[in-house]
Amino acid sequence: MRRAIAAALIVLALTACGDDSSNTAETKPEAAPAEAATETPATMAETAAPAPESADRTPSPPGAKVMILEPADGATVKSPLTVKFGVEGMEVAPAGTDTPNSGHHHLLIDATLADDGAPVPADGTHIHYGKGQTEAQIELTPGKHTLQDVFADKNHIPHDPPVMSDVVTITVE
């Protein structure tokens, strides 16, 4: 039963990611802080990655880190805004790529990661950048919002130990 649930979660996560090699994407989260996504999910054949064969997570190298380069913590911004991601000690690679010390970005908007041993959810507050994007355009409603970057492996599972940015708090005018 656990494997079936894990497989279903991976399928859901993979449908939110594509394999376009561009480094930018316009994304509009679907949840309360934003509007519906404009990007169309790629087909399963384009994004399918093999399910993990064990509960082992992909190791992250010592000193690896990710950060949100823009917007800055405490910034007041207008929507839509550009979010730029940075990574040190690892390489950005599209979802499904099985290269050591690599992964892709996931943006958490007004959310936290409930389980760092499970695939990052794919919903309006957990945005996948499985094409290897390093920046994105997002729309947020006016008010305070939090952003956090979570780097995850080929199967959208955070590395061990997790490689996550500090939480950035912004105000949207």
Helices and strands as residue ranges (DSSP letters): H 2-15, E 24-26, H 44-47, E 65-70, E 76-77, E 81-88, E 91-92, E 102-109, E 126-128, E 135-138, E 143-152, E 158-164, E 168-172
